Structure formats: structure tokens, C-alpha cells
């Protein structure tokens, strides 16, 4: 698996966070400020959740491979 810093998901998430923050900071509308904050939070949270799911599944796969190798050695 690629390191997180080298993935396109990180770039897209950072753009969403940056866009949301800029919208929240430089907007005159209360709604745009609210939407910008929500956008930034959702982008950051979804990236974190996505990476943790991928890493968890990779760990499960590695454990299954290791268990299969152990069984093959005994058999």
C-alpha cells in the first residue's frame, strides 16, 4: 500500500478542506460560512475513515496469509 502522502485521496481531501476553509473565512453569508466549515470537516473525516478501513483490511489480509503459511508448513 502506498504511504498516505503519495495518494490522490489525500490531494482531493486537502483541496476540499482548503476550499471549505476559504469559503468559511472569506464569505459574507452565514450559510456559506456554515457550509464551508461542514465541507472541511467532512473531507477530513472521510479521508481518515477511508484510510483506516484500507489499513484494517490490509492487516486482515496479511494475517490470513501468515496463517495459511503456518498451516502449509504443518501439513
C-alpha positions as a Markdown table, in Angstrom:
| # | Residue | x | y | z |
|---|---|---|---|---|
| 1 | Unk | 0.0 | 0.0 | 0.0 |
| 2 | Unk | 1.2 | 3.5 | -0.8 |
| 3 | Unk | 2.0 | 5.9 | 2.0 |
| 4 | Unk | -0.9 | 8.3 | 2.6 |
| 5 | Unk | 1.2 | 11.3 | 1.5 |
| 6 | Unk | 1.5 | 9.8 | -2.0 |
| 7 | Unk | -2.2 | 9.1 | -2.7 |
| 8 | Unk | -4.6 | 11.1 | -4.8 |
| 9 | Unk | -7.2 | 10.8 | -2.0 |
| 10 | Unk | -5.0 | 13.0 | 0.2 |
| 11 | Unk | -4.8 | 15.6 | -2.5 |
| 12 | Unk | -8.5 | 15.6 | -3.1 |
| 13 | Unk | -9.2 | 15.8 | 0.7 |
| 14 | Unk | -6.8 | 18.6 | 1.2 |
| 15 | Unk | -8.4 | 20.6 | -1.7 |
| 16 | Unk | -11.8 | 20.0 | -0.1 |
| 17 | Unk | -10.6 | 21.1 | 3.3 |
| 18 | Unk | -8.8 | 24.2 | 1.9 |
| 19 | Unk | -11.9 | 25.1 | -0.2 |
| 20 | Unk | -14.1 | 24.8 | 2.8 |
| 21 | Unk | -11.9 | 26.8 | 5.0 |
| 22 | Unk | -11.5 | 29.6 | 2.4 |
| 23 | Unk | -15.3 | 29.6 | 1.9 |
| 24 | Unk | -15.9 | 29.9 | 5.6 |
| 25 | Unk | -13.3 | 32.6 | 6.1 |
| 26 | Unk | -13.9 | 34.9 | 3.2 |
| 27 | Unk | -17.7 | 34.6 | 2.8 |
| 28 | Unk | -20.1 | 37.3 | 3.8 |
| 29 | Unk | -23.0 | 34.9 | 4.0 |
| 30 | Unk | -23.7 | 32.9 | 7.2 |
| 31 | Unk | -24.8 | 29.9 | 5.1 |
| 32 | Unk | -21.6 | 29.9 | 3.1 |
| 33 | Unk | -19.6 | 30.1 | 6.4 |
| 34 | Unk | -21.6 | 27.1 | 7.8 |
| 35 | Unk | -21.3 | 25.1 | 4.6 |
| 36 | Unk | -17.6 | 25.8 | 4.3 |
| 37 | Unk | -17.0 | 24.5 | 7.8 |
| 38 | Unk | -19.0 | 21.4 | 7.2 |
| 39 | Unk | -17.2 | 20.7 | 3.9 |
| 40 | Unk | -13.8 | 21.0 | 5.6 |
| 41 | Unk | -14.9 | 18.7 | 8.5 |
| 42 | Unk | -16.5 | 16.1 | 6.1 |
| 43 | Unk | -13.4 | 16.0 | 3.8 |
| 44 | Unk | -11.0 | 15.5 | 6.7 |
| 45 | Unk | -13.2 | 12.9 | 8.4 |
| 46 | Unk | -13.9 | 10.9 | 5.3 |
| 47 | Unk | -10.2 | 10.7 | 4.4 |
| 48 | Unk | -9.3 | 9.5 | 7.9 |
| 49 | Unk | -12.1 | 6.9 | 7.8 |
| 50 | Unk | -11.2 | 5.7 | 4.4 |
| 51 | Unk | -7.5 | 5.2 | 5.2 |
| 52 | Unk | -8.3 | 3.4 | 8.4 |
| 53 | Unk | -10.6 | 1.0 | 6.6 |
| 54 | Unk | -8.0 | 0.3 | 3.9 |
| 55 | Unk | -5.3 | -0.3 | 6.6 |
| 56 | Unk | -7.5 | -2.6 | 8.6 |
| 57 | Unk | -8.4 | -4.7 | 5.6 |
| 58 | Unk | -4.7 | -4.9 | 4.6 |
| 59 | Unk | -3.8 | -6.1 | 8.2 |
| 60 | Unk | -6.5 | -8.8 | 8.0 |
| 61 | Unk | -5.2 | -10.0 | 4.6 |
| 62 | Unk | -1.6 | -10.2 | 5.9 |
| 63 | Unk | -2.8 | -12.2 | 9.0 |
| 64 | Unk | -4.7 | -14.6 | 6.7 |
| 65 | Unk | -1.6 | -15.1 | 4.5 |
| 66 | Unk | 0.5 | -15.7 | 7.6 |
| 67 | Unk | -2.0 | -18.2 | 9.0 |
| 68 | Unk | -2.2 | -20.0 | 5.6 |
| 69 | Unk | 1.6 | -20.3 | 5.5 |
| 70 | Unk | 1.7 | -21.8 | 9.0 |
| 71 | Unk | -1.0 | -24.3 | 8.0 |
| 72 | Unk | 1.0 | -25.2 | 4.9 |
| 73 | Unk | 4.2 | -25.8 | 6.9 |
| 74 | Unk | 2.4 | -28.2 | 9.3 |
| 75 | Unk | 0.6 | -30.1 | 6.5 |
